[in-house]
Amino acid sequence: QLPTTKLQHQDANAHLHPFADYRLKQQQISQIIVKGDGVYVWDSEGHCMIDAMAGLWCTNVGYGRKSIADAVHKQMLQLSFYNTFFHTTHLPAIELATKLVEISPAQFNHVFFVGSGSEGNDTIVRLVRHYWNQKEQPGRQIIISRQNAYHGSTMAGASLGGWPSMHKQGGLPIPGIVHIGQPSYLEGGQGKSVEEFGLEAASWLENKIRELGPENVAAFIGEPVQGAGGVIVPPSTYWPEIQRICDKYGILLVADEVICGFGRLGTWFGCEALGFRPDLITFAKGVTSGYVPLGGVLVADRIVDTLAETGGEFNHGFTYSGHPIGCVAALENIRILEQENILNQVKNETGPYFQQKLTALNAHPLVGNSGGIGFLGGFNLYKHKGSTVHDHIPFSTSDNAGNLARANILASGVIVRLMPGDRLLMSPPLTLTRKEIDDTFNKITQGLDKTYEQLKQ
Ligand code: PLP
């Protein structure tokens, strides 16, 4: 038995949480998570919950893997830290770089290690600008990203991101980053087929490149499927058209795979599931299943060859670039993903079953626009449902529907994430079995039924 109330006060007194409103600090009652095993976590009150968010989109192989703990323990005793600056290295970094090259798309034969997704995206900004300088096209400095995207919390990460609330804090975006709309059929697709809308959304990139002048544009960055921005699966026409436009204007294409990488869409990288061929990939989260922080940037031969030919130091790196503990955790995590055939299950078995259950949630009187891909999904809550997604009527903010539903679903034993607009998101561990999927959706339905009753009153 843990003294939950005392610990909550201690936390509120000393701990500034990320993405929290500090005015509410004293009233804030944080849930204290004390244990994880498989797809379950427990709080300090002993409640057991299915973690349908995999921590923060990252616990891909589930909690409590002894083999990862053993690998980390062994490495800590062998060599707890060494850096990879200049021309030093260590065995875990060599082995992980080799493994990542083996499992990544053919154009990638090199990786630059960082400590997190945000650091990965900062690295991208500096690397693409360095590349164009070395190519003697120094005008190419602008990076095009998308509104409502999330690419991290560092100055460059938050600038690439498209959240006005983040831009307001810190005078962002930094110079040379511009945004276009995202391929959200719900928001922009009215009166069009999904495929037509995909082409239209991609054309916004071409329009922006023409407006800026291609000679000024360095790169375009996007998540294969936008995650924290709302799990927005683009129309199938979107990415191939984006690829065509980037090729046409010689612009580097960057996939932020921090969420989509390492099996979440049933492939090592989301770009493989969505059918495009990036020049750079940012990864983090799922590479270690969140057991230890580690991230990286996969860099295509086209870029590496230029940098190798032109020379000049890339003045960039982090103390923890390729931290040996992160590297061994990643290696064991990747070994588990392979040995347990997890990608295949997500692609062909449990993933489609998860999506089937998610789509079936649309039958609930509160739910519309449910769906996703692989083990990534979301659904919206509506006050009234019309015949198409564009005819549904949302709740007003004062109804507090999203908060109510999230709390009721949590009380039923499932952790989901709420985002503005009463959209609930899911990104469970990739090991979720059929039985656990059934259990997850039964509990979600229980929580939604209760919410429906409360909102009716
Ligand atoms: N990129 C994407 C797509 C993310 O979802 C996140 C984090 O949620 C990041 C980058 C930032 O990663 P980190 O929190 O490890 O810095």
Residues whose N, C-alpha, C, O or C-beta is under 5 A from the ligand:
A	BS01	PLP	S116 G117 S118 E119 Y150 H151 G152 E223 G227 A228 D256 V258 I259 A284
